[in-house]
Amino acid sequence: ANEAGFPWEKDYARIRPEYFDAADARIHYLVDQGLAPCIVGAWGYHLPWLGEARMKQHMRYLVARYGAMPVVWCVAGEVNLPYYLTPGFPNGGEKQAAAWTRVIRYTRSINAFGRPITTHPTGIPPLSARGVLKDATLLDFDMLQTGHGLREVLGPTIAALRTSLDANPPMPVVDGEVAYEALNGRIPADIPRLMCWACLLSGAAGHTYGANGIWQLNRRNAPYGNSPHGGNYGAIPWDEAMHLPGSAQVGLAKKLLESLHFEKFAPHAEWARLSTPSTDKWLVPYAAGIPNRLRVIYVPTGDAITVRGLEPGVRYAITRFDPVTGKCEKLGIAQGDAEGTWPVAPPQGWDHDWVVVLEAK
């Protein structure tokens, strides 16, 4: 509910425009700031309560009201997740996902302005919207949810991303939910920063940063409280959570990559290796760019790397980038040896991740 109450009358008798009048102020503000809102039609488990006919009516109202604006449709959140107190939870969402597939097909049929359509899966494998729906052709891009935790989440995240990128039909992929900062008071800024860089340089079309306190809209004197299953993810208020350091650090990644024409990048994991091999196959350099022109390499640890596959005769200006502060340091010019390699190290005593950018001269 918002300050105007709920979006439907009791027993889903009728849609209440007053709710959406209040929502307009937020959505219009986002658009005025140059942002494209991703509008989530409903959470997945509401479909069995409304029924298919009313949910289609609900989506028709949303499309009629906001479809001419620069929005993205995420038709359902956790499309295959039953209500938390359902026997057998969290399993058994296949029937619900099949019904949502029909609602998404209907939404596409009335999507007159051609706004991009996706849906949000639960954090249970296959972790992707295309893996959950019966018909992946209904999606314009795939959305993932790959878990909340520390470095152990990196492997499932990159594996799910690569699986989707290799699937047919081909489509852009964005992780819509992973490792929210401060969730349960235990996820520090370096984890969402790690997920952002690793995903973007592995072929993701974009990335989602999330923070505890923001997602459940905790107010300072009125936290969300317990979820229906009894758990509580934390009481940090939104106006404090908005200043958590991870959001600024993800913003630094966005600013740098946009300045380098990230939209033209392709992933090239073969472009870099750790100088000392890692025992964790996921804590390795992630690289992407444009052959003969540009390379961006992210190193999740404070270890030195060897850049590989440098093209004969191409000279690269090397810049070392601090993903925590945004500070850049010029390292001179690199040109591959007979094997096309060049060593690069972080600053002496470095204890966190780092980035190196190679630009052809």
Solvent accessible surface area in square Angstrom, and as a share of the most:
residue,aa,sasa,rsa
1,A,89,0.69
2,N,38,0.19
3,E,130,0.58
4,A,30,0.23
5,G,26,0.25
6,F,132,0.55
7,P,33,0.21
8,W,20,0.07
9,E,57,0.25
10,K,172,0.73
11,D,113,0.58
12,Y,62,0.24
13,A,72,0.56
14,R,154,0.56
15,I,14,0.07
16,R,56,0.20
17,P,66,0.41
18,E,87,0.39
19,Y,50,0.19
20,F,8,0.03
21,D,81,0.42
22,A,15,0.12
23,A,18,0.14
24,D,25,0.13
25,A,68,0.53
26,R,128,0.47
27,I,22,0.11
28,H,83,0.37
29,Y,135,0.51
30,L,67,0.33
31,V,37,0.21
32,D,113,0.59
33,Q,100,0.44
34,G,69,0.66
35,L,101,0.50
36,A,61,0.47
37,P,11,0.07
38,C,64,0.38
39,I,21,0.10
40,V,64,0.37
41,G,8,0.08
42,A,19,0.15
43,W,85,0.30
44,G,0,0.00
45,Y,29,0.11
46,H,61,0.27
47,L,6,0.03
48,P,84,0.53
49,W,111,0.39
50,L,13,0.06
51,G,29,0.28
52,E,50,0.23
53,A,84,0.65
54,R,102,0.37
55,M,1,0.00
56,K,59,0.25
57,Q,86,0.38
58,H,14,0.06
59,M,0,0.00
60,R,133,0.49
61,Y,53,0.20
62,L,8,0.04
63,V,16,0.09
64,A,87,0.67
65,R,71,0.26
66,Y,3,0.01
67,G,2,0.02
68,A,65,0.50
69,M,34,0.15
70,P,65,0.41
71,V,2,0.01
72,V,29,0.17
73,W,1,0.00
74,C,2,0.01
75,V,0,0.00
76,A,0,0.00
77,G,0,0.00
78,E,21,0.09
79,V,0,0.00
80,N,24,0.12
81,L,9,0.04
82,P,13,0.08
83,Y,62,0.24
84,Y,44,0.17
85,L,117,0.58
86,T,53,0.31
87,P,126,0.80
88,G,56,0.54
89,F,66,0.28
90,P,50,0.31
91,N,102,0.52
92,G,55,0.53
93,G,6,0.05
94,E,117,0.52
95,K,177,0.75
96,Q,17,0.08
97,A,3,0.02
98,A,24,0.19
99,A,13,0.10
100,W,0,0.00
101,T,4,0.03
102,R,113,0.41
103,V,0,0.00
104,I,0,0.00
105,R,109,0.40
106,Y,57,0.22
107,T,0,0.00
108,R,80,0.29
109,S,86,0.55
110,I,34,0.17
111,N,19,0.10
112,A,95,0.74
113,F,120,0.50
114,G,57,0.55
115,R,58,0.21
116,P,53,0.34
117,I,0,0.00
118,T,0,0.00
119,T,0,0.00
120,H,12,0.06
121,P,0,0.00
122,T,5,0.03
123,G,33,0.32
124,I,58,0.29
125,P,106,0.67
126,P,70,0.44
127,L,19,0.10
128,S,8,0.05
129,A,0,0.00
130,R,27,0.10
131,G,41,0.40
132,V,18,0.10
133,L,12,0.06
134,K,145,0.61
135,D,39,0.20
136,A,20,0.15
137,T,88,0.51
138,L,10,0.05
139,L,10,0.05
140,D,56,0.29
141,F,28,0.12
142,D,0,0.00
143,M,19,0.09
144,L,0,0.00
145,Q,10,0.05
146,T,6,0.03
147,G,21,0.20
148,H,59,0.26
149,G,0,0.00
150,L,62,0.31
151,R,108,0.39
152,E,110,0.50
153,V,10,0.06
154,L,2,0.01
155,G,8,0.08
156,P,62,0.39
157,T,0,0.00
158,I,0,0.00
159,A,42,0.32
160,A,12,0.09
161,L,1,0.01
162,R,90,0.33
163,T,96,0.56
164,S,3,0.02
165,L,59,0.29
166,D,122,0.63
167,A,30,0.24
168,N,128,0.66
169,P,51,0.32
170,P,107,0.68
171,M,23,0.10
172,P,68,0.43
173,V,0,0.00
174,V,27,0.16
175,D,1,0.00
176,G,11,0.10
177,E,24,0.11
178,V,3,0.02
179,A,0,0.00
180,Y,28,0.11
181,E,4,0.02
182,A,19,0.15
183,L,11,0.05
184,N,82,0.42
185,G,70,0.68
186,R,120,0.44
187,I,5,0.02
188,P,67,0.42
189,A,14,0.11
190,D,52,0.27
191,I,5,0.03
192,P,5,0.03
193,R,11,0.04
194,L,6,0.03
195,M,0,0.00
196,C,2,0.01
197,W,1,0.00
198,A,0,0.00
199,C,1,0.00
200,L,16,0.08
201,L,2,0.01
202,S,6,0.04
203,G,24,0.23
204,A,4,0.03
205,A,57,0.44
206,G,20,0.19
207,H,39,0.18
208,T,46,0.27
209,Y,55,0.21
210,G,9,0.09
211,A,2,0.02
212,N,1,0.01
213,G,0,0.00
214,I,69,0.35
215,W,103,0.36
216,Q,17,0.08
217,L,129,0.64
218,N,1,0.00
219,R,154,0.56
220,R,145,0.53
221,N,145,0.75
222,A,43,0.33
223,P,65,0.41
224,Y,122,0.46
225,G,27,0.26
226,N,97,0.50
227,S,13,0.08
228,P,52,0.33
229,H,80,0.36
230,G,47,0.45
231,G,29,0.28
232,N,77,0.40
233,Y,67,0.26
234,G,26,0.25
235,A,64,0.50
236,I,35,0.18
237,P,14,0.09
238,W,112,0.39
239,D,52,0.27
240,E,85,0.38
241,A,1,0.01
242,M,99,0.44
243,H,139,0.62
244,L,32,0.16
245,P,71,0.45
246,G,0,0.00
247,S,38,0.25
248,A,68,0.53
249,Q,15,0.07
250,V,22,0.13
251,G,34,0.33
252,L,47,0.23
253,A,0,0.00
254,K,120,0.51
255,K,152,0.64
256,L,29,0.14
257,L,4,0.02
258,E,107,0.48
259,S,77,0.49
260,L,21,0.10
261,H,94,0.42
262,F,37,0.15
263,E,127,0.57
264,K,116,0.49
265,F,29,0.12
266,A,44,0.34
267,P,65,0.41
268,H,37,0.17
269,A,52,0.41
270,E,87,0.39
271,W,14,0.05
272,A,2,0.02
273,R,108,0.39
274,L,18,0.09
275,S,62,0.40
276,T,99,0.58
277,P,115,0.72
278,S,45,0.29
279,T,152,0.88
280,D,57,0.29
281,K,147,0.62
282,W,55,0.19
283,L,24,0.12
284,V,46,0.27
285,P,8,0.05
286,Y,4,0.01
287,A,2,0.01
288,A,1,0.01
289,G,1,0.01
290,I,25,0.13
291,P,64,0.40
292,N,80,0.41
293,R,129,0.47
294,L,15,0.07
295,R,1,0.00
296,V,0,0.00
297,I,0,0.00
298,Y,1,0.00
299,V,0,0.00
300,P,3,0.02
301,T,23,0.13
302,G,26,0.25
303,D,59,0.30
304,A,36,0.28
305,I,0,0.00
306,T,38,0.22
307,V,0,0.00
308,R,98,0.36
309,G,47,0.46
310,L,8,0.04
311,E,30,0.13
312,P,135,0.85
313,G,62,0.59
314,V,28,0.16
315,R,113,0.41
316,Y,0,0.00
317,A,24,0.19
318,I,5,0.02
319,T,12,0.07
320,R,32,0.12
321,F,9,0.04
322,D,18,0.09
323,P,0,0.00
324,V,47,0.27
325,T,90,0.52
326,G,21,0.20
327,K,145,0.62
328,C,72,0.43
329,E,73,0.33
330,K,156,0.66
331,L,65,0.32
332,G,40,0.38
333,I,73,0.37
334,A,0,0.00
335,Q,78,0.35
336,G,21,0.21
337,D,83,0.43
338,A,114,0.89
339,E,144,0.65
340,G,8,0.08
341,T,29,0.17
342,W,86,0.30
343,P,97,0.61
344,V,9,0.05
345,A,48,0.37
346,P,17,0.11
347,P,38,0.24
348,Q,189,0.84
349,G,75,0.72
350,W,59,0.21
351,D,127,0.66
352,H,51,0.23
353,D,7,0.04
354,W,0,0.00
355,V,0,0.00
356,V,0,0.00
357,V,5,0.03
358,L,0,0.00
359,E,70,0.31
360,A,37,0.29
361,K,154,0.65
